[in-house]
């Protein structure tokens, strides 16, 4: 199959080519994101391979189908950027990577927790300037604290295991409320999780029900000084609400690897430009905020798994007309 890989970076080429083996498929790599004005680049392709900020709305779906594309192979778990009703209407099959390395994202969430708690980012800059003072770097023991995990799927379960290793009390919020092997996890209501957690870590998908799950109301229900971590999807958090919480001091710290308007910022070198997003720029002014550019998934093991599953989806679709991991419409 001929596959156009949108939003392609050097690491995408590296891992997809390795997974493709003996060139079973022809991959064509395009740096541009998939959106209405770039959909024409898929002319003559059997499939497109998309990432988190590629946009497959009704216009794109119609254009792709009209050009002969039959498969949209997402190299990610989330599919909130795809209009599934439109893809079904135009006869496009959508596949995804449901799991790759849940530990990668969970470990990144704890990297943010540890860095914020122990002020690693501030200490690093101080020491480089010859300042070894400890004032302002006071943290707290994770041992004995309570973490609330919103979304206890594979990534949330991995985060729960890490938290258990630190000796933390683990609260969970998930419609499935499944047990996590080796971890005493107590499932509670949203209100109880917000009220009792010292740290809240978000690992839920973005749906209509989770959009702006963390809003002004939710922050007001949190413990004063609580830490919020988001490595799921940006729009789960209302950015204006967290800025207000940070300004008032009610929200003690924020660590995010995702941002609700990240499509205009992330995955590109913009170091020679002024940040045009005023909300994002405001976030960067807080000393108790750490932002990373959607790198939680970015480990060698995760990239290998993503590439292998993506190629497996394309393999099976080529053989049977149905990918290994289809995204079903409701």
N, C-alpha and C positions, 0 to 999 in steps of 0.2 A: 504493500500500500504506500501511496505517496502522502506524506504527513507534513503539514506546515506547522512548525513550532513557533508560536507567538511568545512575545516577552522573553526571548531566548537570551541567556547569558552564557559566558564561557563554561560555567559549571554544568549548565543544562546539556550542552553539547558533549562534554566529557562523560557524563554518566549515562546519557541516553545512547551514545555510540557504543559504550561498553556493554550495555544491556541488549543492544540490537544484535550483538554477535556478528554473524556472517552477513551483515547487511540485509536482513530479512525484509526490512522496510526502508524506503527512501525518506530520510528526514531532511527538511529544508528549514533552516533556522532564520527567523526574522526577529530583529530587535524590537520592533514596534509592538505595542499592545493591540489586541484585537478589539476593534470598535467599528462603528459604521464606516468611517473613512478609510479603514485599512482592510476591511473584509475582502476587497477585490484581490488582495495578495494570495487568497486561497484558491484562486482560479486553477482548475485542473487537478486539485488535490482530492483524495478520498477521505481524508480526515484532517482535523486541526487539533493541535495540542495546546491547551490553555492553562494559565496560572491564575492566581487569586484576583488580580486586578484586570484581567481581560474581561471584556463586557460582551455577553451574549444575550442581547435583548431581542425583541421581535424583529427589528429591522435587520440585525446581524444574522439571525436565524434564517430569515427569508432569503437574504443574499447568499448565505452559504449553501443552502439547499438548491438555489437556482444555479449555482456553479458546480453542482455535482458532489458536494461534500455530504458524507453519510454519517460520520462519527465525530463527536466532540469528545476528545480524551482529555479530561482534566488531570493535571499532575499535582493534585491537592485533594484534601478530604472534603472541604467545604464547597458548596455549589450555589451559594446565595447570589452569585453574579450571573447566574443562568436563568433565563425565563423558561421554565420547564414546560409551561403550557404552549409557548410558541414553538419550542423545539419539537414537541410532540405533534403539533399542528402541521409542521413542515416536514415531518418524517425523519427527523434527526435523532440519532441515538446518543445518549450522554453517558459517559463512563467516568469513574473517579478512582482515587486511591483512598480507600476507607481508613487504612492504617498503614503507617510506615515505621516510625520510631516514636511511640508515645513518650518514651523516656527523654527524647531530645527536647520536646517542648516543656515537659514537666521539670527537667533539670534547669532549663533556661528560666522558668518561673522562679525557681529557688535561687538562681544566680541573682535575679533582680531583688528578691527578698533579702538575701545576705548583703548585697551591695548597699541597699538602702538602709538597712538596719545598722550596719557597721560603718556607714559613710565612706565606703571604699573609694568612691569617685572623688570625694573631697580630700581624703587622706592622700590619694595618689598625686593629686595636683600640689598639695602642700609640700610633700616630701621632695618633689622635683624642684621646688623653690627654696629648699633648705629650711622649711618650717616644720618642726617636729612636735609642736604643741598639740595636746590632746583636747583642748577646749573645743566644744562643739561636735565632738566625735562620739559621744556617749551612745551606746546601743543598749539592747536588752537580750537576755537569754531566750532563744527559741524554745528551749526545753521548758515544758510546763505551760506554754501558751496555747491558745486555741486558734486553729485555722479553719475557715469555712470554705469548702470547695464547691463551687457552683458548676454542675455538670460532671458527673462521675462516670464518664465513659472510659475509654482506654487511657487517655491522657490524664483525666482527673484521678483515675485509680493509681496511675504511676505517681502523681503528686501526693496522693494520700500515703503511699508506701514511703516516700521520702520524708514526709512530715512525721510519720510514725517513727522513723529512724532517728529523728531529732528529739523524740519524746514529747511530741505535741498531742493535744487533744484534737481529734478530727471530726468536724461536722460536715455533713453532706446535704446537698439539695439537688435532686434529680427525679424526674417522673418515674424512672425505672427502679430507683432505690435498690440497686443490686449490691450484694455483699462484696467486699474486697478482701481477698485471701490474706490472712496474716495481719489485718488492720482492724482495730476496733473503731468502726466508723458509725456515727449516730446520725441518721437522717432526720432533718428537722424542717420546719417551715421557713419560708424566705424571711419572715420577720424575726424569727428566733436566731437564724444564722447571722443576720445583720447585727442583731443586738449583742450576741455573745462572742463574736469572732474578734480576735486581735489582728488577724490578717485574713483578707478575703481574696481568693484566687479564682479567676474566671476561666472555665474550660468548657463552656457550652457553645453549641453552634448558634449562628445568627438566624433567627426566625422572626416572624411577626410577634411572637410572644416574648422573645428575649431582646428585641431592639430597645435600646435605652433602658434595659433592666436596672442599671445603676443610674438613677436620676436624682433630682433634688430630694425626693421623698426617701429614697433608699439611703442616701448619705446621711440624712437627718436621723435615721434609725440606727446608724452604726455607732459603735463605741467612739467616744471622742479620742482622736489620736490613732485610730485604726489605719492599717496599711491596705491599699488596694492594688492588686496585680491583675493585669489583663494580657493574656497570651492567646486569646481566642479570636474574636473578630472585633474590629474597632467600634462598630456601631452598637455593641452591647453596652457601651458606656456613653453617657451624655457628657460631652466634653465641657460644655458650659457649666454643668452641675459640678463636675470635679474641680474646675477652676474656682468656683464659688466656695466649695468645701475646703480647698487648699488655702484660699485667702482668709477664711474665717478661722482656720486652724482646727476645724472639726475633723478634717481628713488629714491624718498624720504624715502619709507618704504615698506616692503613686509610682508604680512601675508598669510601663506599657511597652509591648512589642508590636502593637497594632494601633491604628488610629482611624477614626471613622471617615476621614477624608484623605487617607494615605495614598490613594491612586495617583494623586497629583504630586506626590513627594517621594515615596519609597522606591527602592531598587535602582536609583540613579544617583550619580555624583552631582550634587547641586551646590558644592562648596564655594563656587564662584558667583552664586546668586543670593539675593536677599530672599528670605522666606516670605512668601506672599500671603500665607495663611495666618491671619492674626491670632486665631485661637491656638494654633500649634506654637507660634512664636511666644505667646504668653506662657504656655506650659514650660517652655525651656528656660524661663526666668526663675523658676522655683528651685531652690537648692535641695529640696526633698522630693524631686521628681527625676526619674531616669527613664529615658526613651531609647529604645533600640528599634532598628528599622526592619521589623518583621523577619528576624533571623532565628527565631526559636526553633524552627524545623531544621536549621542549616548545620547538620553534622554529616560526616562521611557516611555513616550507617543509614541515616534517613534518606540521603540523596540516592544511595544505591537502591534502597527499597522502593522509593518513588519511581525511579527509572525502570526498575524491573517490573513493577506492577503496571506501569503505563504501557510498556511493551507487551506484557501479557494480555492486557485489555485489547490492544490492537491485534495481536496474534489471534485471539479467540474470535474477535469480530470478523477478521478476514476469513476464518474457517467456517464459522457458523452463523454470522450475522448478528451475534449477541456477545457483548463484551463480558469479561469475567466479573466485573463489578459495575453493573448498570445503575444509573440513578433513575428510579422509577417515579413517574408522576403520580400525584395523589389520586 
